[in-house]
Amino acid sequence: MTPLHFSYHSAFIISIMGLSLHRTHLISTLLCLESMMLSLFIALTMWPTQLQTPSLMLTPMLMLSFSACEAGMGLSLLVASSRTHGSDQLQNLNLLQC
């Protein structure tokens, strides 16, 4: 495993650990999801350059657009939940209540 691959894998694993360990606030969960998407974006960006294939250059841009949509949706959910529940703590959010 090259140092470049090790850094991608370690960044992804650290963000998964952060997602599983820090489940108190919605903003920390969203930050961990964004760091996962950022590590995947960097890995997908460097992968075609390592393989020297131009056919896979569209994949990182597609993933970046999905990541931007995910970030916008997450921030809108954060604003909506903080307006209705008063905070962004995940224990206050009960999805079974209407």
C-alpha positions in Angstrom: 0.0 0.0 0.0 1.5 3.3 -1.0 1.5 6.3 1.3 -1.1 8.0 -0.9 -3.5 5.1 -0.5 -2.8 4.9 3.2 -3.8 8.6 3.6 -7.1 8.1 1.7 -8.0 5.0 3.7 -7.0 6.6 7.0 -9.0 9.8 6.3 -12.1 7.7 5.4 -11.7 5.4 8.5 -11.2 8.4 10.8 -14.4 10.0 9.4 -16.3 6.8 9.9 -15.1 6.6 13.5 -16.1 10.2 14.1 -19.5 9.4 12.6 -20.0 6.4 14.9 -18.6 8.0 18.1 -19.8 11.6 17.9 -23.6 11.2 17.6 -24.7 14.1 19.9 -25.2 16.9 17.5 -26.5 17.0 13.9 -23.7 19.4 12.8 -21.0 17.0 13.9 -22.7 14.2 12.0 -22.9 16.3 8.9 -19.2 17.3 9.2 -18.2 13.6 9.4 -20.3 12.9 6.3 -18.7 15.8 4.5 -15.2 14.5 5.4 -16.1 11.1 4.1 -17.2 12.6 0.8 -14.1 14.8 0.6 -11.8 11.8 1.1 -13.7 9.8 -1.6 -13.6 12.8 -3.9 -9.8 13.1 -3.5 -9.4 9.4 -4.0 -11.5 9.4 -7.2 -9.7 12.4 -8.5 -6.3 10.9 -8.1 -7.3 7.4 -9.3 -7.5 8.2 -13.1 -4.2 10.1 -12.9 -2.5 7.1 -11.4 -4.0 4.8 -14.1 -3.5 7.4 -16.8 -7.0 6.9 -18.2 -9.0 10.0 -19.3 -12.3 8.1 -19.4 -12.8 8.3 -15.6 -12.4 12.0 -15.3 -16.2 12.7 -15.2 -16.8 10.5 -12.0 -15.3 13.0 -9.5 -17.3 15.9 -10.9 -20.5 13.8 -10.6 -19.6 12.9 -7.0 -18.8 16.5 -6.2 -22.3 17.6 -7.4 -23.9 14.9 -5.3 -21.9 16.0 -2.3 -23.0 19.6 -2.8 -26.6 18.5 -3.0 -26.1 16.4 0.2 -24.5 19.4 2.0 -27.4 21.7 1.0 -30.0 19.2 2.1 -28.2 18.6 5.4 -27.9 22.3 6.2 -31.6 22.8 5.4 -32.5 19.9 7.7 -30.3 21.4 10.4 -32.0 24.8 10.1 -35.5 23.2 10.1 -34.8 21.0 13.1 -33.2 23.8 15.1 -36.2 26.0 14.4 -38.8 23.3 15.4 -36.9 21.6 18.3 -34.7 24.4 19.6 -31.4 22.6 19.2 -29.5 20.3 16.9 -29.0 17.5 19.4 -29.9 14.1 17.8 -31.5 12.8 21.0 -34.2 15.5 20.8 -35.2 14.4 17.2 -37.8 11.7 17.3 -38.8 10.6 13.9 -41.9 8.8 15.0 -43.6 12.0 16.2 -45.3 14.2 13.6 
